[in-house]
Amino acid sequence: MGRQGDDRSKEAAGAPKAATPDFDQFAQNMGRLFEEYGKVTAAYLKPIERGQAKTGQADEASDMVKTLGRVAERWTKDPGKIIEAQASLTGEFFNLWSASLKRASGEEVAPIAEPDKRDSRFKDPDWSNHPTFDFIKQAYLIGSRWAETMVEKADNLDPHTREKARFYIKQIASALSPTNFIATNPELLRETLQQNGDNLVRGMKMFAEDVEAGGGELKIRQSDAGSFEVGVNIATTPGKVIFRDDVMELIQYAPTTPQVLKRPLLIVPPWINKFYILDLNPEKSFIRWCVEQGLTVFCISWVNPDARHAGKDFESYMREGIFAALDTIEEATGEKKVSAIGYCVGGTLLGVTLAYMAAIADKRIESATFFTTQVDFSKAGELSVFVDEEQIRAIEEQMARTGYLDGSRMAGAFNMLRPNDLIWSYAVNNYLKGKAPAPFDLLYWNSDSTRMPAANHSFYLRNCYLDNTLSRGEMHIAGKRLDLKAVKIPIYNLATREDHIAPAPSVFIGSQCFGGPVEHVVAGSGHIAGVVNPPAKVKYQYWTGGPAKGSFDTWMAKAQEHPGSWWPHWFSWLEAQAPKKVAAREPGGGKLEALADAPGTYVKVKV
């Protein structure tokens, strides 16, 4: 065995590498830890005592149990398959144990299970160098992958149940990762010993604060919220609110060029999040960039609804949102014709509106751009696991009590699409390492969630995710049956290749639903970074490939890749349609007086 065996012995003895703790200080910190835990309990109980406790998590847990129970039921119908599956798992663990014994004796042994190269949870060297933690890591990977296999190989499982089971197994596996526990994470163990547990005290203090901020539920902080203030160092592009009604404020941005394109631009953002994702800071602001190109930019800022807005539905958002904005733009500029952009669910609303306008021969929108928007939901991706008749009824019952869906529910659903990155990495950093997250404008925006009116959200879930009525020509708004094929205006449809919310193949199908010319473009990265990709950064790429025909994979295989941002490509497309210019228009300088400075008042309302 010789030197190699000596090296292995040093490995086993050398980690976790930490000095002997100060046991008196450690004991004092454990006392402080329990004090902070008492504050957590108080924060949790406070809304219950006041009758203000949020509901919904029990329904979600119940659905998870039912779903995984259906998987187990399929396996119990064939005892032979169960024995085979158990034998497979036992064999994997036997191979791991055998390999660990060989390693202990000094042999070079290849890992039985290795994490994905993109998985940053196991980057600490001791996950590989120290035999104990290497064993724990591999045992976890074997177990979690076996659970995934059980879902995939379950017989006679309907596609929706299988998709939900995959999703729930991912959540469970992420939660049970050894990286989330002090005793099984070498990095956490070292830090706890080195800091005499002070990291846990700091973490528990933040935990209590986050439960308090979540109204009795944990709202994990992802950024240093104190570093940002809307209208001060975020959402700062100059402009004025020139109109306000029950569902939105309309912002007109101040020009920076002496002349502008005659045709104004209206942006319809999602109401699931606040509009300033398109105006995070001067370097990343799509809105500011559009102004600098010589566009007269108007942007809707949706209300953060409460019980008063319970009855506001899709038609309300169309009439009091998009139609009210079109009327206001005409009054402010004299222009009847506009170009429009819809982002995510704002794009779905824009698609619905365009189909309705086609049905009544309203031609005020002359071109439309969609950012990561679905109008066909047949391949809606992982968010569809939250949508079936049983789950929608449960959500509708909750909304009936308040008049709205709490913003934390949708924010939590988005975070669950990437649990390792958006939930557990922050839980470990904040509550176990005791480190406050760094300032990050994107994650500040991500946590600045909004509520959704009961009627609007119910209509969206049922007509889009559940029944897919828009692309089928079966959706009805204000007595009109909507047909997307009747929408003949030019369309620029942007998908992002790694989108978890509006998957690129789903957006591709949507491009085939319209009746006019569609410029289909795919950007690199995901739902946010692929859109907010300014030209100066030269960070990602985009692809063009002509009409969206055939399959998405075939289109991508033939598409031409371009380095950098898609923004200039889009502006060239837009400018070519209506290149005429006029003198720049100042917001509040015409018939309409300014009601407030941008970014307005609605965007500052917190959940």
C-alpha positions in Angstrom: 0.0 0.0 0.0 2.9 2.3 0.8 2.7 6.1 0.2 -0.7 5.9 -1.5 -2.2 4.3 1.6 -0.6 7.0 3.8 -2.2 9.6 1.5 -5.6 8.0 1.9 -5.2 8.0 5.7 -4.3 11.7 5.6 -7.4 12.3 3.5 -9.6 10.6 6.1 -8.0 12.5 9.0 -7.7 15.8 7.3 -11.3 16.9 6.8 -13.2 18.8 7.8 -10.2 21.1 8.4 -11.0 23.2 11.4 -9.4 24.3 14.6 -10.8 23.1 17.9 -13.8 25.3 18.7 -14.1 27.4 21.8 -16.6 25.3 23.7 -17.7 28.1 26.0 -18.4 30.4 23.1 -20.1 27.6 21.2 -22.4 26.9 24.2 -23.3 30.6 24.5 -24.1 30.7 20.8 -26.3 27.6 21.1 -28.2 29.5 23.8 -28.6 32.5 21.5 -29.7 30.1 18.7 -32.6 28.9 20.8 -33.5 32.5 21.6 -33.7 33.3 17.9 -35.7 30.2 17.2 -38.2 31.5 19.7 -38.6 34.6 17.4 -39.2 32.3 14.4 -42.0 30.5 16.3 -43.5 33.9 17.3 -43.3 35.1 13.7 -45.0 31.9 12.5 -47.8 32.0 15.1 -48.6 35.7 14.9 -50.7 35.6 11.7 -52.4 32.4 13.0 -53.4 34.1 16.2 -54.7 37.1 14.3 -56.7 34.9 11.8 -54.4 36.1 9.0 -52.6 32.9 8.2 -52.0 32.2 4.5 -53.5 29.0 3.1 -52.4 26.8 0.2 -49.4 24.9 1.3 -51.5 22.1 2.7 -53.3 21.7 -0.6 -49.9 21.5 -2.4 -48.6 18.9 0.0 -51.8 16.9 -0.4 -51.5 16.9 -4.1 -47.8 15.8 -3.9 -48.8 12.8 -1.6 -51.7 11.8 -4.0 -49.5 12.1 -7.0 -46.6 10.0 -5.7 -49.2 7.6 -4.2 -50.4 6.9 -7.8 -46.9 6.1 -8.8 -46.5 3.7 -5.9 -49.9 2.1 -6.8 -48.7 1.3 -10.3 -45.6 -0.5 -8.8 -47.5 -2.5 -6.2 -49.6 -4.1 -9.0 -46.5 -6.0 -10.1 -44.6 -7.4 -7.1 -42.0 -8.9 -9.5 -41.1 -5.4 -10.8 -40.8 -4.1 -7.2 -38.3 -6.8 -6.3 -36.4 -6.0 -9.5 -36.3 -2.3 -8.7 -35.2 -2.9 -5.1 -32.5 -5.3 -6.3 -31.3 -2.6 -8.6 -31.0 -0.1 -5.8 -29.4 -2.6 -3.5 -26.9 -3.5 -6.2 -25.9 0.2 -6.7 -25.3 0.6 -2.9 -23.3 -2.6 -2.8 -21.1 -1.4 -5.6 -20.7 1.9 -3.7 -19.8 0.2 -0.5 -17.3 -2.1 -2.3 -15.7 0.9 -4.1 -15.4 2.7 -0.7 -13.6 -0.2 0.9 -11.2 -0.5 -2.1 -10.5 3.3 -1.8 -9.9 2.9 2.0 -7.3 0.2 1.2 -5.5 2.6 -1.2 -6.8 1.6 -4.6 -7.8 4.1 -7.3 -11.5 3.6 -7.8 -13.7 5.4 -10.3 -16.9 7.0 -8.7 -20.1 4.9 -8.9 -22.1 8.1 -9.3 -21.0 11.6 -10.2 -22.9 14.9 -10.1 -23.8 16.8 -13.2 -21.0 19.1 -14.2 -23.4 22.0 -13.9 -24.3 21.1 -10.3 -22.5 23.5 -8.1 -23.7 22.0 -4.8 -20.7 19.6 -4.6 -17.9 22.0 -5.6 -16.1 21.9 -2.2 -13.0 19.6 -2.6 -13.9 17.5 0.4 -17.0 16.2 -1.4 -14.5 14.2 -3.4 -11.3 14.1 -1.3 -12.8 13.0 2.0 -14.1 9.3 1.9 -17.0 9.9 4.2 -18.4 12.9 2.4 -17.7 11.3 -1.0 -19.7 8.2 0.2 -22.6 10.5 1.4 -22.6 12.4 -1.9 -22.7 9.2 -4.1 -25.3 7.6 -1.9 -27.5 10.6 -2.3 -27.1 10.7 -6.1 -27.8 6.9 -6.4 -31.0 7.3 -4.3 -32.4 10.4 -6.0 -31.7 9.0 -9.5 -33.3 5.7 -8.5 -36.4 7.6 -7.4 -36.5 9.4 -10.8 -36.3 6.0 -12.5 -39.2 4.7 -10.5 -41.4 7.5 -11.9 -40.2 7.0 -15.5 -40.7 3.2 -15.4 -44.1 3.2 -13.7 -46.6 1.5 -16.0 -49.9 3.0 -17.3 -49.3 6.4 -15.7 -51.1 9.3 -17.5 -48.7 11.9 -18.9 -49.9 14.7 -16.5 -49.5 12.6 -13.4 -46.0 11.4 -14.6 -45.0 15.0 -15.2 -46.2 16.0 -11.7 -44.4 13.1 -10.2 -41.2 14.1 -11.9 -41.6 17.6 -10.5 -42.3 16.5 -7.0 -39.4 14.0 -6.9 -37.1 16.9 -8.0 -38.4 19.0 -5.1 -37.9 16.2 -2.6 -34.5 15.3 -3.9 -33.4 19.0 -3.8 -34.7 19.3 -0.2 -33.0 16.2 1.0 -29.6 16.9 -0.5 -26.8 16.4 2.0 -25.6 19.9 1.1 -28.5 21.3 3.0 -27.5 19.9 6.4 -24.6 20.8 8.7 -23.7 17.2 9.7 -23.4 16.0 6.1 -21.9 19.1 4.4 -18.1 19.4 5.0 -18.1 23.1 4.2 -20.9 23.9 6.7 -19.3 21.7 9.3 -16.0 23.5 9.0 -17.6 27.0 9.1 -19.7 26.1 12.1 -16.7 24.8 14.1 -14.5 27.7 13.0 -17.2 30.3 14.0 -18.3 28.5 17.2 -21.8 28.4 15.8 -22.1 32.1 15.3 -23.1 31.5 11.7 -26.1 29.6 12.9 -27.2 32.4 15.2 -26.9 34.9 12.4 -28.8 32.6 10.1 -31.6 32.0 12.6 -32.0 35.7 13.0 -32.4 36.1 9.3 -34.8 33.1 9.2 -37.0 34.8 11.8 -37.0 38.1 9.8 -37.9 36.2 6.6 -40.8 34.4 8.3 -42.0 37.8 9.6 -41.7 39.3 6.1 -43.6 36.4 4.6 -46.6 36.8 7.0 -46.0 33.5 8.7 -44.5 31.7 5.7 -40.8 31.7 4.9 -39.9 34.2 2.2 -36.3 33.5 1.4 -34.3 36.6 0.7 -32.4 36.4 -2.5 -30.8 39.8 -2.5 -30.0 42.6 -0.1 -33.3 44.5 -0.4 -32.0 47.5 1.4 -29.7 48.3 -1.5 -32.4 49.1 -3.9 -35.3 51.6 -4.1 -37.7 51.8 -7.0 -37.4 55.1 -8.7 -34.1 55.9 -7.0 -31.5 53.4 -8.2 -33.8 51.0 -10.1 -36.5 51.9 -12.6 -35.0 55.3 -13.2 -35.6 56.1 -16.9 -37.2 59.6 -16.9 -40.8 59.9 -17.8 -44.3 60.7 -16.5 -47.5 58.9 -15.6 -50.0 60.4 -17.9 -53.0 58.2 -17.2 -54.3 56.1 -14.3 -57.4 53.8 -13.8 -58.3 50.8 -11.6 -55.9 48.4 -13.3 -52.9 50.4 -14.6 -50.9 53.5 -14.8 -49.6 54.5 -18.2 -46.0 55.9 -18.3 -44.7 58.0 -21.2 -40.9 58.2 -21.3 -39.1 61.4 -22.0 -37.3 61.6 -25.4 -33.5 61.8 -25.7 -33.4 62.5 -29.4 -34.6 65.6 -31.3 -36.7 63.4 -33.6 -38.6 60.2 -33.0 -40.4 57.6 -35.1 -43.9 58.8 -35.8 -45.5 55.5 -34.7 -45.4 55.2 -30.9 -44.5 52.0 -29.0 -46.7 50.5 -26.3 -45.2 47.9 -23.9 -47.6 45.5 -22.1 -45.6 43.8 -19.3 -46.8 40.8 -17.3 -48.9 41.5 -14.3 -47.4 38.5 -12.5 -44.3 40.7 -11.9 -43.7 44.4 -12.0 -42.8 46.1 -15.3 -39.3 47.4 -14.3 -37.6 44.2 -15.3 -37.4 46.2 -18.6 -35.8 49.1 -16.7 -33.6 47.6 -14.0 -30.7 50.1 -14.4 -29.4 52.4 -17.2 -27.0 49.7 -18.5 -29.6 46.9 -18.8 -32.8 49.0 -19.5 -34.6 47.9 -22.6 -36.9 50.9 -22.2 -34.1 53.4 -22.0 -32.4 51.8 -25.0 -35.6 52.1 -27.0 -35.9 55.8 -26.1 -32.3 56.3 -27.3 -33.1 54.7 -30.6 -35.8 57.4 -31.2 -39.0 55.7 -30.1 -41.8 57.3 -28.2 -42.2 54.7 -25.5 -45.3 54.1 -23.4 -45.4 51.3 -20.8 -48.2 49.9 -18.7 -47.6 49.6 -15.0 -50.2 47.2 -13.6 -51.9 47.7 -10.3 -50.9 45.5 -7.4 -54.5 44.3 -6.8 -56.4 43.7 -3.6 -59.9 42.6 -2.7 -61.4 45.5 -4.6 -60.1 44.1 -7.9 -61.5 40.5 -7.4 -63.8 40.8 -10.4 -61.3 42.2 -12.8 -60.9 39.6 -15.6 -59.1 39.3 -18.9 -61.7 41.5 -20.5 -61.1 44.2 -17.8 -57.4 44.0 -18.4 -57.9 44.3 -22.1 -60.4 47.3 -21.9 -59.0 49.1 -18.9 -55.4 48.2 -19.8 -54.5 47.9 -23.5 -57.6 49.8 -24.9 -57.3 52.6 -22.3 -53.6 52.9 -23.2 -54.4 53.1 -26.9 -56.9 55.9 -26.3 -54.5 57.8 -24.1 -51.6 57.5 -26.6 -53.9 59.0 -29.3 -54.8 61.8 -27.0 -51.2 62.4 -26.0 -49.6 62.2 -29.5 -52.4 62.4 -32.0 -51.4 58.9 -33.3 -54.1 56.3 -33.9 -51.6 53.6 -34.9 -49.1 52.0 -32.6 -46.6 49.2 -32.4 -47.0 46.9 -29.3 -44.8 44.6 -27.2 -46.2 42.0 -24.9 -44.0 40.1 -22.4 -44.9 36.7 -21.0 -48.5 36.7 -19.8 -48.7 40.4 -21.0 -48.0 38.9 -24.4 -50.8 36.4 -23.9 -53.1 39.3 -23.1 -51.8 41.1 -26.2 -52.5 38.0 -28.3 -56.0 37.8 -27.0 -56.5 41.5 -27.6 -55.2 41.3 -31.2 -57.7 38.4 -31.9 -60.5 40.5 -30.4 -59.5 43.5 -32.4 -59.4 41.5 -35.6 -62.9 40.3 -34.8 -64.2 43.9 -34.5 -62.0 45.3 -37.3 -60.0 47.5 -34.9 -56.7 48.3 -36.6 -55.0 50.5 -34.1 -52.1 48.1 -33.4 -50.1 47.8 -36.7 -47.3 45.4 -35.5 -46.8 43.3 -32.4 -43.7 41.9 -30.7 -43.9 39.0 -28.2 -41.2 38.3 -25.6 -41.2 34.7 -24.3 -45.0 34.5 -24.8 -47.3 31.5 -25.1 -50.5 31.6 -27.1 -50.6 27.8 -27.4 -50.2 25.9 -24.2 -50.0 22.3 -25.5 -46.3 22.2 -24.5 -46.4 24.6 -21.6 -43.6 23.0 -19.7 -43.2 22.4 -15.9 -45.6 25.1 -14.8 -48.4 22.9 -16.2 -47.8 20.5 -13.2 -49.7 23.1 -11.1 -52.7 23.0 -13.4 -55.5 20.4 -13.3 -59.1 20.6 -12.3 -58.5 19.6 -8.7 -55.7 22.1 -8.2 -57.5 25.0 -9.9 -60.6 24.4 -7.7 -58.3 24.6 -4.6 -56.8 27.9 -5.9 -60.2 29.3 -6.7 -61.4 28.5 -3.2 -58.4 30.3 -1.7 -59.0 33.3 -4.0 -62.7 33.4 -3.1 -61.7 34.2 0.5 -59.4 37.1 -0.4 -60.3 38.2 -3.9 -56.8 37.6 -5.2 -53.9 35.1 -5.4 -51.1 36.1 -3.0 -48.0 37.1 -4.9 -45.9 34.6 -2.9 -47.7 31.7 -4.4 -46.7 32.5 -8.0 -43.2 33.5 -6.9 -42.8 30.2 -5.1 -43.9 28.3 -8.1 -41.3 30.0 -10.3 -38.6 29.3 -7.7 -39.6 25.6 -7.6 -38.7 25.3 -11.3 -35.1 25.7 -10.3 -35.0 24.6 -6.6 -31.3 24.1 -6.2 -30.5 27.5 -7.6 -33.4 29.7 -6.4 -34.3 28.0 -3.1 -31.8 25.8 -1.4 -28.6 27.7 -2.4 -30.0 30.7 -0.6 -31.3 28.7 2.3 -27.9 27.3 2.9 -26.1 30.6 2.4 -28.5 32.6 4.5 -29.5 30.4 7.3 -26.7 27.9 7.7 -23.7 30.0 6.7 -25.2 33.1 8.2 -24.3 35.2 5.2 -26.6 37.9 3.9 -27.1 37.7 0.1 -25.3 40.2 -2.1 -27.2 43.1 -3.8 -28.5 41.9 -7.1 -31.1 44.0 -9.0 -32.6 41.1 -10.9 -33.3 39.1 -7.7 -34.6 42.1 -6.0 -37.1 42.4 -8.8 -37.8 38.7 -8.6 -38.8 39.0 -4.9 -40.9 42.1 -5.5 -44.0 40.0 -6.2 -47.5 41.1 -7.1 -51.0 39.7 -6.4 -53.4 38.7 -9.1 -57.2 39.3 -9.2 -59.3 36.2 -8.7 -61.3 36.5 -11.9 -58.3 37.2 -14.0 -56.2 34.4 -12.7 -59.0 31.9 -12.9 -59.7 32.8 -16.5 -56.0 32.5 -17.3 -55.5 29.1 -15.7 -58.6 27.5 -17.2 -58.6 29.0 -20.7 -54.8 28.8 -21.3 -53.1 26.1 -19.2 -56.1 23.8 -18.7 -58.1 24.0 -21.9 -55.8 25.8 -24.4 -58.8 27.6 -25.9 -57.0 30.5 -27.5 -55.0 28.5 -30.1 -57.9 26.3 -30.7 -60.2 29.2 -31.7 -62.5 28.4 -28.7 -61.8 31.4 -26.4 -64.6 33.9 -26.1 -64.1 37.5 -24.9 -66.9 40.1 -24.8 -69.2 37.8 -26.9 -66.6 37.3 -29.6 -65.0 34.0 -30.5 -61.2 34.6 -31.0 -59.3 33.4 -34.0 -55.5 34.1 -34.0 -55.5 33.3 -37.8 -57.4 36.5 -38.3 -54.4 38.4 -36.9 -52.7 39.5 -40.1 -50.3 42.2 -38.8 -46.5 41.7 -38.8 -45.3 39.8 -35.7 -41.8 39.5 -34.1 -41.9 36.4 -31.8 -38.9 36.0 -29.5 -38.3 32.8 -27.6 -35.4 32.0 -25.3 -33.6 28.7 -25.6 -33.4 27.8 -21.9 -36.8 29.1 -20.9 -38.4 27.2 -18.0 -41.6 29.4 -18.0 -42.4 29.7 -21.7 -40.5 26.9 -23.3 -39.0 27.6 -26.7 -40.8 24.7 -28.4 -44.1 26.1 -27.0 -43.4 29.6 -28.3 -42.4 28.1 -31.7 -45.9 26.5 -32.0 -47.4 29.8 -31.1 -45.7 31.4 -34.1 -47.6 29.0 -36.3 -51.0 30.2 -34.9 -51.1 33.7 -36.5 -52.4 34.5 -39.9 -49.8 37.1 -41.0 -46.0 37.2 -41.4 -44.1 36.1 -38.3 -40.4 36.8 -37.7 -39.4 34.0 -35.3 -36.2 34.6 -33.3 -34.6 32.5 -30.6 -32.3 34.1 -28.0 -29.7 32.5 -25.9 -30.2 32.0 -22.1 -33.6 32.0 -20.3 -36.9 33.8 -19.7 -35.2 37.0 -18.2 -31.6 37.0 -19.2 -32.4 36.2 -22.8 -34.7 39.2 -23.1 -32.7 41.7 -20.9 -29.5 41.3 -23.0 -28.3 44.8 -24.0 -26.0 45.2 -27.1 -23.1 46.6 -25.0 -22.7 43.4 -23.0 -22.3 41.0 -26.0 -23.2 38.3 -23.6 -25.5 35.9 -25.5 -26.4 35.1 -29.0 -29.6 34.7 -31.1 -30.8 32.7 -34.0 -32.9 33.5 -37.0 -34.2 31.0 -39.5 -37.2 32.2 -41.4 -40.9 31.2 -40.8 -41.6 28.8 -37.9 -42.4 25.7 -40.0 -42.0 22.0 -39.1 -40.6 21.2 -35.7 -38.6 23.4 -33.4 -35.6 21.1 -33.4 -35.5 21.1 -37.2 -35.8 24.9 -37.3 -33.0 25.3 -34.8 -30.7 22.9 -36.7 -31.0 25.1 -39.8 -31.1 28.5 -38.1 -28.3 31.0 -38.4 -26.5 32.0 -35.2 -25.7 35.6 -34.5 -23.4 36.8 -31.7 -24.6 39.4 -29.2 -28.0 41.0 -28.6 -31.1 40.6 -30.7 -32.2 44.2 -29.8 -30.7 45.9 -32.9 -32.2 43.1 -35.1 -35.6 43.8 -33.7 -35.3 47.6 -34.0 -34.4 47.2 -37.7 -37.5 45.1 -38.2 -39.6 47.7 -36.4 -38.2 50.8 -38.1 -38.5 49.3 -41.6 -42.3 49.1 -41.2 -42.8 52.8 -40.4 -39.6 54.8 -40.8 -41.2 58.3 -40.9 -40.0 60.6 -38.1 -41.5 63.6 -36.3 -40.3 66.0 -33.6 -39.8 64.5 -30.2 -42.8 64.5 -27.9 -42.4 65.4 -24.2 -44.6 63.6 -21.8 -47.2 65.8 -20.2 -46.5 68.5 -22.7 -49.7 68.1 -24.8 -53.4 67.6 -23.8 -52.6 65.4 -20.9 -51.0 66.7 -17.7 -48.5 64.5 -15.9 -50.0 62.8 -12.8 -46.6 61.6 -11.3 -43.0 61.1 -12.2 -42.0 57.7 -13.6 -42.1 54.9 -12.4 -45.4 56.0 -10.8 -47.2 54.9 -7.7 -48.7 51.5 -8.5 -45.3 49.9 -8.9 -44.3 50.9 -5.3 -47.2 49.0 -3.7 -45.8 46.0 -1.8 -47.6 42.7 -1.3 
